[in-house]
Amino acid sequence: MSEFNFQIHFKYLLNNSNLFDEKFEDELLPIIKNLQHFIEANFTNIEKENSVIVENSILEKLSIGGQLPYQFLREPVLFLRLKDDIKNLVSKNGCDLKNLENNSDEQLVYLYWYCRVICIHLSFFTQNLFMYENEEMELLQNFFKGNTALINILLQELDDLELNEKLQQMYYLESCKVSILLQNEHLYAAECLKKYSALSKIDYVLTGCQTQRTKYQTNFHNNLIILAESAKDQILLEDDFFNNKKDSAVENLKLNHDTLLDRPVYTKQENVEEITDEISNLPDYNNNFLKTVLASSEIPERLAALDYNKQPRLSFFDEVHFLLRLEAIKVSSPAKDPLVEQELMAVIERLTSNIENCNSLIFTYTLWERSLIETNKAKTIERALLQMEQLINDLQDAAFQFDSQFFYLLAPKPTWTLQSQLAEKYMELGVVKSAMEIYRRLHMINELALCHCAVGEEDEGLKLLEARLAENPNEYRSMSIIGDIKQDPSYWEKAWNKGHYVNAKISLAKYTYYKLSKPEEAIEHFKECNILRQSFDNIYLYGCLAIQSEKWEDAKQAFQKCVQLDETNLKSWSNLGAALIELEMYEQAYAAFSKAVSLTHGSNKLSNNNWQVVQNLMILSLRLNKWSDVLNCYTKLLESQNLIDLEIIQELFEQLTIEKNSQLYQNQLIEFFEKILPTKISSVQGFEITNVYKILSRYELLQKRPWNALNYAEISFRHVLNNVALTTDKTVFLKAMDELRDLLSSYENLGPMDGRIEGSLVCKNWKYKCKMTIKLLMGKCGNYWSNEAEWDELLELRNEF
């Protein structure tokens, strides 16, 4: 065996297939060659003969988290052997799997290949993996999380600066890919793409333009476009590292609609504000994965000079980087969102704009993503389904071969995964027979049984599942699905106890809560299956159960995870704030409620479901003396819900006299008391309104406007005087007496003051006004309350004036 040759192994990491002909051998190279052979057999250059069902014992060895891999996997024994070999090599060389930065550069090379093997292993399964506890998954995420210190250790002895730079780019792209695969894109993907872009010097923006899409369109329509240009030195560098010959496989992949153009025709638009106006009513979401500019003046000069219809060729790594951005946007954004789909199509159209010098693997992935998006649109669904079928047929054509140089940079897509996605699309469209045919051909019994259940054929679905279970007793997914259909907990318990199949434990937890009404027991089931590693919906349910059971620490952890997975979910932020309040973590609760309020789309759009979120922030802000937030929140509630809160209004009034207020806040208070509050309360009924008018009257006195203060006193009195219950409800009559006393006092004190016009009084005939006000109340109540003690008081007041 030769000593470890870093130069050659670094090129192996780049997957340069030309190197395998060199006369070089060490203990790692046979593993790399076997892995390459396995990839060709299952992913790229697939042999076309009929596949053989893998033995149950082999499937069991390849299972993860109680799930069995695809049954027609090719050469599974080879994979098991090479995985054992790389694990032994890692162990033999003393690699530290916990503290990765403690490893040498040679040890990190072994770990790099070990993590790649783990990543390929994840692609053997027909549904997303929900791991119970898996050290390999922890290693995979810890290794591929964009750790700059780690890649620096790996490349510390590499003097070739160009190769060093390309390996760093490769590492950040693979880190992004792994984060997406493990559904942790919110943690690492954006930062990894940012580091890659800095290294590759790619320049790009998402902006607006006008587009003509069909042969028969005469007008251009507003659309989004990606303007991008790779650094020329990166293209030349890749031409040296990789095979750059015209890929004949790409020619077989072009499938165009007879109406839609091969590629859109673009024209520049001087200002993109028109486009943003069109999409202003679309759902809001936070996109951290595309750099966007709204005006042509903001586009970098280098990109503004590009021909929109003939943009320059991108480097292969830059194309992969755009595909990873696309995947990250898909998994972190609302499904079928119109704006998201426009952005995704802009990425795809940039990748398909240069067919020359295109890599077949990248181009195929791009066409597949385009087809998935187009199945959501009535005008393109036919072409999309045809193209999906054509792509699958091309992969099964003996003449078709992938150029797999960039295989490790993208999520593995075996043909059975593509066919399964096509079947899912057929199910969405109601083409059930076609979906069943695909599942039957792929021997995906669980999916086939679910199809039968979806069309009301539960008995047929149960027969298939029971037959599958008889064929392989360790098919825990089938066992769990039977439990779902029969609502029989014994199946879930068996699937969990024997195979640690997480979905079974989740189903058991939901059954315990919904059917047995035992939330605390359901929480324990969720905890046992490590719920915080699961899907958003399940974590959210766990958090709600924790709140119901007053387990505030559990609720906090659940909703912290929820907002990591979806930072645009208003209810998750609100529930997190509620849990933090109970834990007396008021500042953190304030931050959570503030984020929730920022997602309510403005004061005019508060719905009946989320106005309480604003109220919670208002109350918490009052507790923390954050008066600016109190004012903003109460203004939103007043304008949307007509909510009258005397305590808040009184506290805000008292804030007017505090000298340390900022000028901005003071101006907001003045606007509130002079414009917002008087306008909103004019149409509100109830006794509490009279107290609001009193506060407004005091405000006007504070501003030295006694005529307005007297006006509010009169309005307050009339509000009670016109109450229909004045003659039937003594409480209303007593309230009217209180208002009368206050009004008479106001006339007496404010009437003689200087009025608005120089030389005038606020109310010159204030004594006459007092007398008429008393008579007005007596005239309304004389036949109803003349026997009350308050009536004698009215007589005395009348005589007094």
N, C-alpha and C positions, 0 to 999 in steps of 0.2 A: 504493500500500500504506500502511496505517496503521502508526503506531509500535506497538511491542510493548505490549499491554495486559495487565498482570499479573492484574488483577481478573478479567477474562473468561477468561483462560487457566487460572487456578486453578480456576474453575468447570468449564471443559472437563475438567480432570484429574479432577474429581469425577464426570464423565460425566453431567452434567445436560443431557438431550436438548432441553430447552426453549430452550437458548441458540442453537441452530443457525438459528433464524429471525431473529436480530438482524442488522442491517445492519453487519456487521463483517467485515473481510477482512485477512489477512496471509499470509505465505508458509507458515506452519505449518497454518493452518486447512484448506486443501484436503486435506492429508495426513490430518488427523483425520477429515474427512468421508469420504474414501475408505476409511479403516480402519473407520469405523462401517458403511459400506455392505458391506464385505467380511465383517464380523462378522455382520450380518443375513443375508447370503447363505449363510453356512456354519454358524452357531451358533444364532441366535435366530429370526429370522423367515424361515425357509428357504423358498425357492420350491419348488413341488411338481412342476415338470415333470421329465422324465427327465434325469439328469445325463449329461455327455459325458466320455469318458476324456481325461485331460490328455495332451498330446503328450510324447513322450520327452524332447525338448530342454528343455521347461519343467520336467519332473520333475527333470532333471539339475541345473538351476539352483537348484531348491528343496531339493536333497538336503543332508543334514548327516551327516558321519561315515560316508559310503558308503551311507547308507540313503535310499531314495526315499520321498517322501510318498504319502499316500492318492491313488489314481488318479482318483477322481471329485471332487476338490477343485473348488469353484466359483470362478470368476473368479481363477485363479492369476496371470494377467498383471497384473491390477490390483494384487495383493499385491506382485509383484515390482517394479512401478513405484513404489508408495508406499514400499516398503522402500528402494529406491534414492534416492528423494526425501528421506527422512528422514536417510539416511546422508550425502547431499550437504549437507543443511542443517547437520548436526552438524559436518561438515568445514569448510564455508564459515564458520561462526561460531567456528572455532578451539577447539572443545571438547576438553578434556584427558581422554582415555579411561583414562589410567593413574592419575593423581592427581586423583580426582574432586573433592576439596575445593578444588582450584585454580580451579574453574569459578565463573562468576558465576551469579546466580539465573536470568537468561535462558538461559544455556547449559544449566543443569540442567533447565529445562523441556524443551528439545530432547532431552536425554539421557533424560528420563523417558519421552517418547513412543517414542524409539528402543528402549528396553528393553522397553516394552510390545509393540512390534512383534516383537521377538525372542521374547518369551514366547509370543505367538500362533503364531509359526513352529514352536515346539517341539510344538505340538498337532497338527501335520499328519501325524504318524507313528504307525503302528499298534503299535509296541513302544517300550519305554524306550530312550532314546538313550544310547549309550556313545561319548562324544566322544574322538577321538584328541588333537587340539589345536584349540581353537576360541576365538578372541579374543572373540567375541560372548558366549559363555557366561561367560567371565571377567568381562566388563563387567556382564552381567546380575546375577551374584552379588555383585560388588563394589558395585553401585548399590543393590541390594535386600538389605541385610544389617542393617537396623535402625540405620543410622548417624545418630545424633542430630545430629552436627555438619553432616551433609549436608542434612538437612531444615531445619535452622536457617538455612543459607545460602539455600536455596530460598525460604524464607518471610520473609526478613529485611526486605523492604519492605512486607509485608502488614500493614495496620493493623486490618483486620477480625478481631477476636479470635476470633469464633465460626467464621469460615471458616478461620482459621489452625489452630484446634484440630481441625476436621474433616479438614483436609488432613493433619495429623500422624497422626491415626488411620488414614486411608486408606493412608499410606505404610507404617506398621507392619504393617497387614493384608496389603498386597501383598508386603512383605518376607517375611512368614511363608509366604505362598503360594509365592513363588519358591524359598525354602529347601526346601519340601516337594517341589516339582517337580524340583529339582536334587539331591534326596536328600541335602541338607545340613541337615535339620531338627535334627540333634543339635548343630549349631553356633549357629544363629540363631533358630530358631522359638520356643523357650520364652521367650527374652529379648524378642523382638518382641511376643509376646502379653502379656507382663508389662507392657511399656511401653504397649501399647494399653489394657489394663485400667485402668492408672493414669489415663490421659487420659479414658476414657469413663465412669469411676466406676461400672462395672458391679459388682454384688455377687452372688456365686454361690458355692455349695458343692455337692459331691457327697456325699450322705448316704444313710441307709437309711430305708425305710418298709415298709408292707405293701400289697400290690397284689392286686386282683381283675381278671383279664384276660379272662375269658370270661363269657358270659351264664349259664352253668350252674354256675359256681363258687360255692360257699356259704362257703368259707373264704378268708381273705386269706393271701397268701404273702409271705415276705421278698423284698425287691427293692431296687434302687438308684434314686435319683431326683436330678435336678438341680433345686435351688431357685435361681432367678435373678430379679433385678429390675434393669431398666435405670434410669439416672438420668432423671427426668422432663424435665429441660432438654434432654437429648440427643434424646429423642423429639420434642419440640417443634421443636428445631433441624432435624432431618431432615424434618419435615413442611413446613418452609419451603423447604428446599433441593431436595427431591425430590417427584415426583408421588406423592401418597399417596391413591390412589383404590382402591376395591375391585377386585381383580384377578379378572376373570371366568375367566381361564385356570385358576385354582386349583380352581374347582368341577369342572372336567373331570378333575382328577388324583386325586380321592378314590376309592379302590378298597378296600373293606373286605370282610373275610371274613365269611361268614354266621354263624360261631361266635365269632370274636374280636370284642371290643368295638371301637367306633370309637376310643376312647382308654381306657386303663386307669383304674380307680377306685382312688385312693390313700387310705390312712389313716395318721395319724401314729403313730410308734413311739417310745416314751419313751427307749429305749436301743437302740443299734444293735449292741451286743456280740453279740446272738444271730446277727445276719447275719454278722459277722466270724468267728464260730465255724463257721458253715456253710461259708464259703469258705476256711477256713484251710488246707485240703489242696489248694487249687488251685495251679497253677504260679505261682511268684514272678516278678515283673518290676518294673522301676522306671518309674513313670509320673510324668513331670515336667509333664504338661499339664493335670491336673485337681486343683483344691484339694479335699481330702477331709476330712471330720470324722466321727468314729466315735460320738460321743455327742451326744444332743440338746442337752445343756447347752453344747456348744461351738458350736452354730449361732448366727450373729449374730442379734441380736434382730429386726432388720429382716426377715430371711428367715424366722425361726421363726414370725412372725406371718402369713405367707402362707397362703392357702387352697391346699392341695396339688392340688386338682382344678380350680382356676381361677386359675392364676398370671397375673400381669399381662403385658401385651404387652411384647415386647422391641423395642428399636430395630433397624433393619435392619443396621446395622454390628455390633451385638452378636450378631445371628443369624449373620452371616458369620463372626464371631470364633469362635462355637461350631462351625461347620462346619470351620473351619481346625483347631481343637483336635481334632476328630474325625479329620481326615485325618492330623494329626501322630501321634496315638495309633496309628492303623492301620499306618503305615509304620515305627513304632519299637517295636512290640510283637509278641509271638509270634502267628502266624496261628491263628485258630480257638480262641484261649484263652477259656475260659468266662467268666472274670472280665472280660477285656477287652471281650468282646461285651456283657456286662451294662452296662458303663460306656458303651459306644457307644450302646446302646439308650436309656440314660438321657438322653444328649444329644439323640438323635433325638426322643424323646417330648416333651422340653421344646420343641423347635422346632416340632413338629406340634400342640402344645396350643392354639395360637391361629391358627385359619385366617382369622379376620377380619383385614383389613388386611395380609394376607400377600403377599409378593412371589413371583411365579410362578417366577422363576429359582431363588431360594433354596428354595422349597417343592419344586420338582422335584428339585433336587440332594438334598434331605433324603430324599424318598421313594425315590430311587434307592439311597442308602446304606442305608436301612432294608431294602430288598429284597435287597441283596447280603448283609447279615447274616442275614436270615431264610432264605436258601437253604441255610444250614448247619444248620438245625433241621428235624427230620422233621415237626413239627406245622405249620410255617409255609411249607414249601418250595413247596407248590402255590400259595399266595397270592403268594409272592414272585415266582415265575416269571410268573404272570399279570400282576402289577403291572409287572414289567419290560417285558413285551410291550405292555401298555397305554400305558406312558409313551412307548415308542418310536413306537407308532401315533399317539398324540396329537401328537408332534412332527412327524409327517408329515401331519397333518390341516390342510387349508387354513384352517380357522377358528381354529387355535391360533397364538397369538403370545406370545412372551416379553416381559416387561418387563425390559430389559437394562441398567438403570441401575447394577447392581452387578456387571456382567460382569467387569470388570478385577480385582475383589477375590477371585475364585474361579478355581480351575484350569479352563481351557477344556475343555468336554466336547462335542465335535461328535457328531452322531448316529451316525456310523460307529464311534466309540469305544464308545458305549453298546451298539450292536448286537454289536460284537466281544466285549464283556464278557459279554453274554447267551450268545453262542456258547461262550465259555469255561466258563460254568456248565453248559451242556448237555453239554460234553465231560466235566466232572467227574462228572456224573450218569450218564454212559454213553449219553446221547441223541445219538449220533454223527451220525445223518442230519440232525437239525434243525440241529446245529452246522455241518455241511457246507453245508447249504442257505443259511445266513446268509453264510458265507464266500464261497460261489459268487456270491451276489447282490451282495456288496460287491466282488467281483473281488479278494479277498485270496488270491492264489494260494499264497503261502508257507504261510499258516495252513491252507488247504485241503489242501495236500500233507502237512503235518504230521499232519493228521487221518487221512489215508490210512495214513501210517506207523504211527500209534498203533494201528490195527486190523489191522496186519500186511500192508497193501497197499503195500509199498515201491515196487514196480514202477510202480503207478499214480501214486504221489507223484512218482517220478522223471520220469515222462512230463510231468506238469504243470509241474514246475520247468524241465525242459529246453525245453518250449514257451515258457515265460515268458522264459527266457534268450535264445531265438531272437527273440522279440518285442522284447526290450530287453536288449542285451548288457551294459548298465551296471547290471543288477539284481544287485548284489553279494551281497545277502542270499540270493537263490536259489542263487547260485554256492556260497556257504558251506554252505548246507543240503545241497546235493548232496554236498559234501565230507564232511559229517557222516554221511550215509547210506552212502556208498561207502567211507568212511575213506580218502579219497584226498587227500594233502597238496597236490597240485598245484592243486586248486580253492581251497583256503584261501590259498595263496601268491598266486594270481592275484587273488583278491578283495582281498587286502591290498595288493599292489603297485600295482594299478590304482585301487582305490577307498578304500584305507585303512579297510576295513570291520573294525572292531575285533573283533567276534565271531569272524571268520575267524582272526585272529592268536591269539586265546585258544584256539580249537580246535586250532590248530597246536601251541601250547605244550603243551597236555594230551596230544596225540598223541606229541609228542617225549618226554614223561616216561613216560607209561603204556605206550606201545608200544615205544619205542626205548630206554627207560631211560637217558636223557641229561638229568639234572636241571639241570646248568649251562647247557646249550643252551636248555632250556625257560625258565630264568630270563631269559635274554637276549630270548627272544620276548616274555615278559611285560613286560619293561622297555620294549621298543619300542612297545608299545600303551598305554603310560602306565597301567599296571595299577592304580595307587593311585586312579584315578578310576572304577574299575569296581565290580562288585557284591561284596558281602561274601565269598561263597564263593570267588570267583576270587582275591581279595586273600589270603584265608586259605591257599589252596593255594600261592600264591606265597611266602608266609611260611614254610610248611612246607618247601618246596624250598630256600629260603635256609638254613634250619637244617640240613637234610640236607647241603648243600654247604658248610656252615660260613661262610656269608657273613652275618656277624652284624649288620652295619650295615643290610643289606637286610632282614633278618628283623625288626630293631627297627622300621624304618619301616613294614613291612607290618602288624605286629601293633599298632602305635600307631594306624594307620588302622582296623584291625578293632575296637579297643575304642572308637574314636570312633563307629563305625557301630552297634555293639551293645555297650554297656557292661555287659551282663549275661552275656556269653559267657565262661565260666570258662576254657576252653582258650586263648582269645586272651590273657587276662591272664597265664596260666601261661607260655605260649610267649614272651610279651614279657619276662617276668621272666628266663627262661632266656637270651634273647639279651642282655639287659642285664648279666647276670652275666659272660658271656663278654667283654663290652666293659668289664668292671671298673667298671661303674656300679652299685655295690652299694646305695646308698640308693634309687635309682630302682627297682632290682630288688626291693628290700624292699617298696616301695609297691605294685608290680604284684602280687607274691605275696600281699600283705595283702588286696588287692582280690579276688583269686581265692579266697582262703580265706573271705572274707565271703560268697561265693556258693555255698558248699558246704552251706548249709541246716542248719548245726549239727552238733555232734559225733556225734549218734546217727544221722545220715543219710549219713555218708561212704560213698560207693560204692567198689567195687574200681577204678573208673576215675579217681577224683580224690583218693584219700588221699595220693598222692605229692606233690600240690600242697602239702598241709599239711606234709609232711616237708621239702619244699624250703624253705618259709618257716622251719621250725624250724632247719634247718642254716644258712640265711642269717642268721637272728636270732642264732644262736650266734656266728657270725663277727663280727657287729656289736655283740655284748654287749647285745642287747635281751632281757634275761632274762625279763621278763614274758611276751613272745611265745613264748619257748622253752618256758616252763611250759605256757601255754595250748595250743600246738600239740602238745606231747608228751602232754598229757592227752587231747586228741582222738584221737590215734593209739593210745594205750593202751586207751581205751575202745572204739574201733571196730575196731582191727586186732590188739589184744593184742601190740603191738610192744614188744619189750624192747630198750632201747638203754642199755647200761651207762655209756657215756661221758656221755650226757645226764643220767642219774640221778645219777652221781657229781658232775657240774658243779652240778646243782641242790642236792645235799646241801651242797656247799661254799658255796653262796649263803646258807645258813642262818646262817652266822657273820659275814656282812657287816653292819656296823652301819648303813650308809647306806640300806639297803632301806626302802622305804615300808612303813607298817603293813599296808596292803592286800595288797601282794605277799608280805610275811612270813606273813600269815594264809593266803594261798593255798598257800604252800609247806608250811605245817604241815598243812593239809587234805590236800595231795597225799600226804605221807609217812604220815599217820595213817589216812586213809580210802581214798583212791583207789588208791594203789599196792598196799597189802596185799590189798585186795579182788580186784584184777585178776590178781595173780600166783599166787593160790592154786590156779588151775586150769591153769597153764602148766607144761609140762615142759621139761627141758633143763638142762645144767650151769650156764648163765649165771644161772639163778634163784638158785642158792646164793650167788652174789656179790651179788645184790639183797638177799637176806636178811641178808647181812653188813652192807650199807649201812643197812638198817633197824635192825639191832642197834646200830650206831654212833649212829643217830639217837636211839634210845631212851636210850642212855647220855648223849647230849647233853641230853636232856630230863630226866635224872636219874631214869630209871625202869629200874634194872638188872634187875628181874624180867622186864620185857618184852624186854630185850636178850637175856637167857638163853633166853627162849622162842623167839626167832627163831633163835638158834644151834642149839637142839634141832630146830626145823623144818628147818633147812638140812641137818643130818646125816641126819634121817629121809628127806629127799627123795632123797639119794644111796643110802641103805641099801635103799630100796624099789625101786631101779632094777632092772629084770628082767635087765639085762646085767651085774650085779655079779659073777656067778659065771663069766661067759664072756669078759668084756672086761677086760683088765688095766688099761686106762685108767680104767675106772669104779672098779676096786678101789683104784688109787692115789689117785683123787679122794676115795674114802671114807676113806682113811687121813688125807688132809689135813683133811677135815671132822672126823674123830675128834680130831686134835690140837687143832683150834680149839675143839671142844666141851669137851674136858678142861681146856683153859686157861680157858675161860669159867666152868666149874664151880669151878675153883680160885680164880679172881679175883673172881667175882661172888657165888658161893654164900654166903660169910661176910658179905656186905653187909646193911645194914638192908633189911627187906622192905617190902611194900606196907602191911601192918598194923603199927602201932606196937608195938615190942618183939619183932617176928618177924624172921627172916632170909630172904634170897632163897631159899636152899636149904640147910636145916639139915643134911641128910644128903648133902651134895655128894660126899663120898668114896665112899659106897655107890653113888651114881648113876654115878660114874666107872667103878667096877668093873663094874657091870651093863652099861654102854654098851660097854666093851671086850669083855665076854663075848658080847654080842649080835652084834658084828661077827665075832668069831672063830667063833661058832656057824654063821653064814651062809657063811663063806668057808673053813672048815677043810679041807674035802674038795677044795678047788680051788686055793688059793694057799699051801699050807703049805710049799712048797719055795722061796718067794720070800724075799728079804732082809727085806721089810716084815713078814713073819710073825714073824721073830725080834724085831722091834721091838714087835709086839703082845704077845709073851710077856713081854718086859721090863716093858711098861706094866702088864700084869696083876699081875706080882710086886710092882711098885712100890706098887700100891693094895691 
